[in-house]
Amino acid sequence: MNEEERIFYGWWIVLVCFFSLFIAYGARFYSFGVFFKPMSKELGWTRTMTSSAFGLSTILYGLAAPLVGKILDKYGAKYLISGGAFLGGVGFMLCYFTANLTQFYIFYTVIMTLGISATGLVSTNGAVAKWFTKKRATAMGILSAGAGLGAFVLVPIAERLVSHYGWRLSFVFMGLIVWIALIPISLLLLRNTPQEMGLLPDGEKETAPANKPAGENLPLKPKGPTWTLKQAMATPAFWLISANFFLFLITYMFIIIHLVPFGTDIGHSRTVAAFAISLLTVVSIPAKLCGGYIGDRIDLKKLLIGAFLLQFFSMIFFLNIIGVKTVFSLYAFVVIFGFAYGIILPLTPALVAKLYGAPSMGVIWGGIILIGTFGGGIGPIIA
């Protein structure tokens, strides 16, 4: 295969990061609702106590985001993601030994969360942003589809595991899945920047002088302005994007965490309610792909505004007007809500990278996630 026929290596980076979100978010974020009731019942916890463990986990995830972004910008994604997967797997497995709420806070809220934070949105979005410019929204749309597909696959698996083996052993299985599926692929395939491989973003060709081979003059780091988090925080755009992400995560997290227990409360079976989560996330996959493709071709801000309005409509109409007591109305709600969510998630970091550049993407996106995840943290508790 000659050089012209080779697949641009950036798409392999997208694949690895796609798989990172598939494993990490499918195992942690989306599957928690399946563990919720069995764990609360056995240990005698109220729903507020159980929700608080996840809410604090989300806040810690946000607090770790700027540090994860700084490490990413300085050292790259390879050892960050593989090391995070190892620690996250340990946290999952330790949940087997949970006897009280304090232990669960240590195992799940702290250890597992710190590990997963290194494999999540900051590291994957930041890694992909360095490999693409013109096709960045498309690449991020494909990448973010990993989280939705992970939920579609791993939530039913988690539900089956909990039904057959109980919640304790199922946490151990989740830890093993993170280890086996994520650590090898990140160590083998991840590279930090296209320049390190003598390439340019988007697979474009360098015009080299006649006496020098292509790639010889490329810097090791991507070109572009370098912002500090403090400088970005002095711009209005940073706070507007952060406010949007904060409000988005309030609604998103209380739907993800409470939809399964709420669905069973109003008469749906646990299987129907668990499938609603899977359906929400699988619907988000084409939305992410289409949103990313369109986002490279039209104004990102207009597309985001439309997605927020669609999310608003779904919550007002279904949750507050007609309700979701029938299976049809429940699934109609998650389809509309999931499509809006699918557009919002990849286009927000794409907008950040467009405004502040790839070299600073990690730390600035981490700062926005820090603010936004406080919304995710309080959302389940408010609900």
C-alpha angles and dihedrals in degrees: 000000000000124000094261092058097049119109110247106258091229088076089059087054088052089051094052093046090046088055091046091058091041092059102032100044096035090053099041116021104033101033097054093086089061091056093043104088101033092050094044092048096049095045097038096240124154119235090252091056092049093043090050091058090056093039092053088046089056092049091050089049088056094045090054093048099086091048091048089049092049092050090047094051092047105037107014134238105283102085093024093062097038092048091047091051090053093051093043091053090051090052093051092050094048089058086076088075096051112138100157142014094264092058091048089051090054097044101037108018096043115019100034093040095052090052096047091046088066092054099043142082099315098052097038097043090043093049094049093045090063092058100048140046110156094030096036098117091047091050092048091048090055091044095050091049085073091073092052094046090047089056092048091053104032102041093063089043090052091048091052093046093050091048093051105030106020129246096284098058090038090062088055090052090051091053091051091050090054092049100044099040103038112031099060096045094048093049094047103042112022118106124177106227137358089239091065088062095044092258138122129227115280090017093280119162124248119229102226128190114262093251096049131064120241113269096028095105097043116118119234092240129051118266122245142084118317115220127188118219089247092055092048091050088059090065124084091225092065093056095042092052090044092051091050092049091047093055093041092055094048091062097034096052097047089051093049096046101037104033094086097047092038091049092054091046092060094047108275119129119250089248092055092046093046090049089054089063090048091048092049091054098041090052087053090061098073088039090057093047094046093041092051093048093048091042090064089056108039138034108298092211095057091049091050092049090054091050093051091051090051091051090049091052093050093053096044096045102041105027098037107026114029101009129217101259093123122067090237094054091044092052093041089056095050092046093056095038091046093050091053092046089050092059096044100050102060097032095056095064089039088058090048091052091047092052100040106022134242099277091064098032097106100054096038095046087046090055091051091048089050090059095038097051092059082069089050090049097053096037097078091044093050090048 
